[in-house]
């Protein structure tokens, strides 16, 4: 079968909710993928930050295959080995006391929202349910996480929402203070707004939010669905900002390509949810948890995490030498590229794919989210294609 066969039948049988590039990926190894016709691509997307170890990392494949051959699923009314082992490793590595496993970033954020609202009503009464989020943020596409998202473009066509969210500009402490009243139970932010254009929050603003929440006895929630699991050079990006949120949500890169989400909770929040308050049929799936355990092993025990910042610096140095590049944003290997007015990000992304390089866009920027273990040779090959596309 050819690329054209799959493209035509995708359009025929799959709901048309994605604006796809004309690429049908069939296999991959490391940071290199191949389409059905055998064309080679350097992948600077890692499935939007999901394939944290690239394609088919040997230790990850072994762990996933071994678990699939042992037990693929069990109900959460029973205990299972992989989710316990993962929970222990994740909590010890991050300093959190409890974790709830979900299936995606949106589900993890839904879980965090439920914890916040129950904390508010348990401690301050039935009206303490509102959550402050940031304009230009992105927290998911389920109804509550969609409403938490501070971008009108994602809201249209899906009203009415459930209510309970207020939006303030990033880095605006006065607006945050103004939005607060006794009905607010939490503030939820991204430390780097990925879908919002790879925009990092100021450290002073993050510290202010942390101290503000502590002073008002409301929860500080950080959505690390995209920034977490080593993407920016530390296991959790919050450590670079000098804060420990009450709740951190993870997903994307955690299981290296399998569906998973995680709600990390500290001593203050770990006991908020009780029996039957929350649940998930597939949350804590043994195969996904085995994959995530392998990812953490590679990052923490095999030294992959140690090289992320250096690779990110190398990307930035090479990119800033390109005349068409005006600015670089983001942290680590979460990279936003502003091109001069001559170029449109969507057009450049399409041309990159035509020439064997997979990249992303974020608003008007080109976005790179390469695998964390990408080799220098793959970086150089991809950057060479990028430079040639820009002329």
C-alpha positions as CSV (number, residue, x, y, z in Angstrom):
1,X,0.0,0.0,0.0
2,X,1.2,3.5,-0.8
3,X,1.1,6.8,1.2
4,X,-1.8,7.9,-1.0
5,X,-3.9,4.9,-0.1
6,X,-3.7,5.6,3.6
7,X,-4.2,9.3,3.2
8,X,-7.4,8.8,1.1
9,X,-8.8,6.2,3.5
10,X,-8.0,8.3,6.5
11,X,-10.1,11.1,5.0
12,X,-12.8,8.7,4.2
13,X,-13.1,6.8,7.5
14,X,-11.6,9.0,10.3
15,X,-13.3,12.1,11.7
16,X,-11.7,15.2,10.1
17,X,-10.4,16.9,13.3
18,X,-6.7,17.1,12.4
19,X,-5.0,19.2,9.8
20,X,-2.4,16.5,8.9
21,X,0.8,16.9,6.9
22,X,1.0,14.6,3.9
23,X,3.1,12.1,5.7
24,X,2.2,8.5,6.6
25,X,4.7,7.3,9.3
26,X,5.2,3.6,9.3
27,X,8.3,2.9,11.4
28,X,11.1,4.5,13.3
29,X,14.2,4.2,15.3
30,X,15.7,6.8,17.6
31,X,14.8,10.2,16.2
32,X,14.4,9.0,12.6
33,X,11.1,7.9,11.1
34,X,10.2,6.4,7.7
35,X,6.9,6.6,5.8
36,X,5.1,3.8,4.0
37,X,7.1,4.5,0.8
38,X,10.4,4.3,2.7
39,X,11.2,8.1,2.8
40,X,13.3,9.1,5.7
41,X,12.4,11.9,8.2
42,X,14.3,13.4,11.1
43,X,11.7,13.9,13.8
44,X,11.9,17.1,15.9
45,X,8.3,16.6,17.2
46,X,8.4,13.3,19.1
47,X,4.6,13.0,18.8
48,X,4.2,16.5,20.4
49,X,6.6,15.6,23.2
50,X,5.3,12.1,23.7
51,X,8.1,9.9,22.4
52,X,10.6,11.1,25.0
53,X,13.0,8.3,24.2
54,X,12.4,8.5,20.4
55,X,11.1,5.5,18.4
56,X,11.5,2.0,19.8
57,X,14.1,2.5,22.5
58,X,15.3,-1.0,23.2
59,X,14.8,-1.0,27.0
60,X,11.4,0.6,26.6
61,X,10.4,-2.0,24.0
62,X,11.5,-4.9,26.2
63,X,9.6,-3.6,29.2
64,X,6.4,-3.0,27.3
65,X,6.5,-6.3,25.4
66,X,7.3,-8.2,28.6
67,X,4.3,-6.7,30.4
68,X,2.0,-7.2,27.4
69,X,2.9,-10.9,27.5
70,X,2.3,-11.0,31.3
71,X,-0.9,-9.1,31.8
72,X,-2.3,-6.3,29.7
73,X,-5.0,-4.9,32.0
74,X,-6.7,-5.4,35.3
75,X,-9.5,-3.5,37.0
76,X,-8.5,-1.0,39.7
77,X,-10.6,-3.0,42.2
78,X,-7.4,-5.1,42.4
79,X,-3.8,-4.2,43.1
80,X,-1.3,-4.6,40.3
81,X,2.5,-4.6,40.2
82,X,3.5,-2.0,37.5
83,X,1.4,0.9,38.8
84,X,2.8,0.4,42.4
85,X,6.4,0.3,41.1
86,X,5.8,3.4,38.9
87,X,4.1,5.3,41.7
88,X,6.9,4.6,44.1
89,X,9.6,5.6,41.6
90,X,7.7,8.7,40.5
91,X,6.9,10.0,44.0
92,X,10.4,9.4,45.3
93,X,11.9,11.2,42.3
94,X,9.6,14.2,42.5
95,X,9.1,14.5,46.3
96,X,5.3,14.1,46.1
97,X,3.4,11.8,48.4
98,X,0.6,10.5,46.3
99,X,-0.2,10.0,42.6
100,X,-3.4,9.3,40.7
101,X,-2.9,7.7,37.2
102,X,-5.1,8.8,34.3
103,X,-4.9,8.3,30.6
104,X,-4.0,11.8,29.2
105,X,-3.1,15.3,30.1
106,X,-6.7,16.5,29.9
107,X,-7.7,13.7,32.3
108,X,-4.9,14.6,34.6
109,X,-6.0,18.2,34.7
110,X,-9.6,17.2,35.3
111,X,-8.3,15.2,38.3
112,X,-6.4,18.3,39.5
113,X,-9.6,20.4,39.1
114,X,-11.6,17.9,41.2
115,X,-9.0,17.9,43.9
116,X,-9.0,21.7,44.0
117,X,-12.7,22.0,44.2
118,X,-13.1,19.4,46.9
119,X,-10.3,21.0,48.9
120,X,-12.1,24.3,48.6
121,X,-15.5,23.1,49.6
122,X,-14.1,20.9,52.4
123,X,-12.2,23.7,54.0
124,X,-14.0,26.9,53.0
125,X,-17.6,26.0,52.1
126,X,-19.7,25.1,49.1
127,X,-19.0,28.3,47.1
128,X,-15.2,27.9,47.1
129,X,-14.9,26.3,43.7
130,X,-13.4,28.9,41.3
131,X,-10.0,28.4,39.7
132,X,-7.8,31.1,38.2
133,X,-5.9,30.2,35.1
134,X,-3.9,32.2,32.6
135,X,-4.9,33.8,29.3
136,X,-3.2,32.0,26.4
137,X,-3.0,28.8,28.4
138,X,-3.9,25.3,27.2
139,X,-5.1,22.6,29.6
140,X,-7.0,20.1,27.4
141,X,-10.1,19.5,25.3
142,X,-12.5,17.9,27.7
143,X,-15.2,20.3,28.8
144,X,-13.7,21.4,32.2
145,X,-10.1,21.4,30.9
146,X,-11.2,23.2,27.8
147,X,-12.9,25.9,29.9
148,X,-9.7,26.1,32.0
149,X,-7.8,26.9,28.7
150,X,-7.5,30.6,28.4
151,X,-7.9,30.8,24.6
152,X,-11.2,31.8,23.0
153,X,-10.3,30.1,19.8
154,X,-10.7,26.7,21.5
155,X,-14.0,27.7,23.2
156,X,-16.1,28.5,20.3
157,X,-18.9,26.0,19.3
158,X,-18.7,24.2,22.7
159,X,-20.8,26.4,25.0
160,X,-22.3,26.2,27.6
161,X,-19.4,25.4,29.9
162,X,-19.8,24.4,33.5
163,X,-18.4,27.7,34.9
164,X,-15.9,28.2,37.6
165,X,-12.8,29.6,35.8
166,X,-11.3,33.1,35.7
167,X,-8.4,34.2,33.4
168,X,-5.6,36.6,34.0
169,X,-2.6,37.6,31.8
170,X,0.7,35.7,32.4
171,X,3.2,37.6,34.6
172,X,0.5,40.1,35.8
173,X,0.4,39.9,39.6
174,X,-2.1,42.8,39.9
175,X,-4.6,41.1,37.7
176,X,-4.2,37.9,39.8
177,X,-4.9,39.7,43.0
178,X,-7.9,41.4,41.5
179,X,-9.4,38.1,40.3
180,X,-9.1,36.6,43.8
181,X,-12.0,36.4,46.3
182,X,-13.2,33.9,48.9
183,X,-14.7,31.7,46.2
184,X,-11.3,30.9,44.6
185,X,-9.9,27.5,45.5
186,X,-6.8,27.3,43.3
187,X,-4.6,28.9,40.7
188,X,-3.5,26.7,37.8
189,X,-0.7,27.7,35.4
190,X,1.8,26.3,32.9
191,X,5.4,27.3,33.4
192,X,5.9,27.4,29.7
193,X,2.8,27.9,27.6
194,X,3.4,25.3,24.8
195,X,0.3,25.6,22.6
196,X,0.2,29.3,23.5
197,X,3.5,30.0,21.6
198,X,6.2,28.5,23.8
199,X,6.0,31.4,26.3
200,X,7.8,31.0,29.6
201,X,6.5,32.6,32.8
202,X,8.8,35.0,34.7
203,X,10.4,33.4,37.8
204,X,9.2,36.3,39.9
205,X,5.6,35.8,38.8
206,X,5.7,32.1,39.6
207,X,7.2,32.8,43.0
208,X,4.5,35.4,43.6
209,X,1.8,32.9,42.7
210,X,3.3,30.2,44.9
211,X,3.4,32.6,47.9
212,X,0.0,34.1,47.2
213,X,-1.6,30.6,47.2
214,X,0.2,29.7,50.4
215,X,-1.0,32.9,52.1
216,X,-4.6,32.5,51.0
217,X,-4.7,28.8,51.7
218,X,-5.6,27.9,48.2
219,X,-4.0,25.3,45.9
220,X,-1.2,26.0,43.5
221,X,-1.5,23.7,40.5
222,X,1.1,23.5,37.8
223,X,0.3,21.8,34.5
224,X,3.5,20.1,33.4
225,X,1.8,17.9,30.8
226,X,4.2,19.2,28.1
227,X,7.1,20.6,30.3
228,X,7.4,17.6,32.6
229,X,9.4,14.4,32.5
230,X,12.7,16.1,31.6
231,X,11.6,18.1,28.6
232,X,13.1,21.4,29.9
233,X,16.2,19.8,31.5
234,X,14.9,18.8,35.0
235,X,12.4,16.1,35.8
236,X,9.9,18.8,36.8
237,X,10.3,22.3,35.4
238,X,8.9,23.8,38.7
239,X,12.3,23.0,40.3
240,X,13.9,25.5,38.0
241,X,11.5,28.1,39.3
242,X,12.3,27.3,42.9
243,X,8.7,26.2,43.8
244,X,7.0,22.9,44.8
245,X,3.3,23.1,43.7
246,X,0.5,21.5,45.7
247,X,-0.4,19.5,42.6
248,X,1.6,18.8,39.4
249,X,0.0,17.1,36.4
250,X,2.0,15.0,33.9
251,X,1.3,13.1,30.7
252,X,2.8,13.3,27.2
253,X,6.4,12.1,27.7
254,X,5.8,10.0,30.8
255,X,5.2,6.6,29.1
256,X,7.3,7.2,26.0
257,X,4.4,6.7,23.6
258,X,1.7,5.0,25.5
259,X,-1.4,6.8,27.0
260,X,-0.9,7.9,30.6
261,X,-1.6,10.9,32.8
262,X,-0.6,11.5,36.4
263,X,-1.8,13.8,39.2
264,X,1.0,14.3,41.7
265,X,-0.2,15.5,45.1
266,X,1.7,16.7,48.2
267,X,0.9,16.1,51.8
268,X,-1.7,18.9,51.7
269,X,-3.6,17.4,48.8
270,X,-2.8,13.7,48.8
271,X,-5.7,12.8,51.1
272,X,-8.4,15.1,49.6
273,X,-9.9,12.4,47.3
274,X,-11.4,9.5,49.1
275,X,-13.1,6.3,48.2
276,X,-15.2,6.7,45.0
277,X,-14.4,10.4,44.6
278,X,-12.5,9.7,41.4
279,X,-11.6,6.8,39.1
280,X,-10.6,5.6,35.7
281,X,-11.1,2.2,33.9
282,X,-7.8,2.4,32.2
283,X,-5.9,4.5,34.7
284,X,-2.8,2.7,35.9
285,X,-2.9,0.3,33.0
286,X,0.0,-2.2,33.5
287,X,1.5,-1.8,30.0
288,X,1.5,2.0,30.1
289,X,2.9,1.9,33.6
290,X,5.7,-0.5,32.5
291,X,6.5,1.9,29.7
292,X,6.6,4.8,32.1
293,X,8.8,2.9,34.6
294,X,11.3,2.3,31.7
295,X,11.2,6.0,30.7
296,X,12.1,7.1,34.2
297,X,14.8,4.5,34.4
298,X,16.4,5.8,31.2
299,X,16.1,9.5,32.4
300,X,17.2,9.0,35.9
301,X,19.4,5.9,36.0
302,X,20.9,5.9,32.5
303,X,21.8,9.6,32.4
304,X,19.6,10.8,29.6
305,X,18.3,13.7,31.6
306,X,21.8,15.0,32.2
307,X,22.2,15.9,28.6
308,X,18.9,17.7,27.9
309,X,20.0,21.2,28.8
310,X,23.3,20.9,26.8
311,X,21.4,19.7,23.7
312,X,18.9,22.5,24.1
313,X,21.8,25.1,24.3
314,X,23.3,23.6,21.1
315,X,19.9,23.9,19.3
316,X,19.7,27.5,20.3
317,X,23.2,28.4,19.3
318,X,22.8,26.8,15.9
319,X,19.3,28.4,15.4
320,X,20.4,31.9,16.3
321,X,23.1,31.7,13.6
322,X,20.3,31.4,10.9
323,X,19.5,34.9,9.4
324,X,15.8,34.1,9.2
325,X,15.5,33.4,13.0
326,X,14.6,36.5,15.0
327,X,14.1,35.0,18.5
328,X,14.1,31.7,20.4
329,X,11.8,31.0,23.4
330,X,11.2,28.1,25.8
331,X,13.4,26.0,28.0
332,X,15.6,23.0,27.4
333,X,14.4,21.0,24.4
334,X,11.1,22.9,24.3
335,X,12.0,25.4,21.7
336,X,9.9,28.1,20.0
337,X,11.3,29.8,16.9
338,X,10.2,33.2,15.7
339,X,11.0,33.8,12.0
340,X,11.1,37.1,10.3
341,X,8.0,38.4,8.5
342,X,9.0,36.8,5.2
343,X,8.1,33.3,6.5
344,X,4.8,31.8,7.8
345,X,5.2,29.0,10.3
346,X,2.6,26.7,8.7
347,X,4.3,27.0,5.3
348,X,7.7,26.3,6.7
349,X,6.5,23.2,8.6
350,X,5.0,21.8,5.4
351,X,8.2,22.5,3.4
352,X,10.2,20.8,6.2
353,X,8.1,17.7,5.9
354,X,8.5,17.7,2.1
355,X,12.3,17.7,2.7
356,X,12.5,15.1,5.4
357,X,12.2,17.0,8.6
358,X,9.2,16.9,11.0
359,X,8.5,20.1,13.0
360,X,5.6,21.6,14.8
361,X,4.0,25.1,15.0
362,X,2.7,27.1,18.0
363,X,0.7,30.1,16.9
364,X,3.1,32.0,14.7
365,X,6.2,30.1,15.7
366,X,8.0,27.0,14.6
367,X,8.2,24.6,17.6
368,X,10.8,21.8,18.2
369,X,10.1,19.1,20.8
370,X,12.7,16.5,19.8
371,X,13.2,13.2,21.6
372,X,15.3,13.8,24.8
373,X,17.9,11.2,23.7
374,X,18.3,12.6,20.1
375,X,21.9,12.2,18.9
376,X,24.1,15.1,17.8
377,X,24.1,13.5,14.3
378,X,20.3,13.6,14.1
379,X,20.3,17.2,15.4
380,X,22.8,18.3,12.8
381,X,21.0,16.5,10.0
382,X,17.6,18.0,11.0
383,X,19.1,21.5,11.4
384,X,20.7,21.2,7.9
385,X,17.3,20.5,6.4
386,X,15.8,23.4,8.3
387,X,18.4,25.8,7.1
388,X,18.0,24.7,3.5
389,X,14.2,25.2,3.7
390,X,14.7,28.7,5.0
391,X,17.2,29.4,2.2
